[in-house]
Amino acid sequence: MSLFLLLILVAVVLGIIGFATHGLFWLLIIGAAVLVVDLVYGGARLRRGGGRKHRLAR
């Protein structure tokens, strides 16, 4: 989950820098690509169900 949030943060920062700085439009494109990849990754993990089963100690 922390990797998902880190990649969202990186995508937002790259997007803001790419939008605000003239001539660095490619950073905006990279930020958008990172966001799309991160959403696919998060969706795959959510669909898989996490895979961890917690058992109570007896």
N, C-alpha and C positions, 0 to 999 in steps of 0.2 A: 504494500500500500504506500509506503514511503517513496518507493521508486516512481510510482504513478504521480504522486504529488510533486516530486522533484522535477519530473519531465514536464508537467503542466506549468510549473514556475519558469523553467527554462524557456518554454515556448512563448510564454507571455513576455518575458524580458526581451527575447530576440525579436519578437513582433513589435514591441514598443520602440526599441532602438532602430529597427529597420524602417519603421514608419516615420520616426522623428528626424532621422539623419538623412540628409539629401545624398543620394549616391549609394546608399546601403540598402536598397530595396531587396536585394538578394537575402538579407537577414530576415526580412519579413516572410519571404518564401520559405526559408529554412524553418523559421518558427512555426509556420502553418503546417509544414510537413511533419515536424516533431509532434505537434498537437494531434494530427491525424493518426500517426503511428501509436501515440500514447493512448488514444481513445480505443483503437483496435486492440491493443495489449490489455487495457483495462476491461474491455468487453469480453475478451477471451477468458481472462481470469475469473470474471464474475459468472460467466456461463459455466465454467468448469466447477465452480462451487468451492474453490479454495483447497479442497483435498485434505484438509485436516479434520480429524475426528477427535473430539475431546471425551475422555472417559473419566468418570468419577472414581476416586480412590476408595477402596473398601476398607 
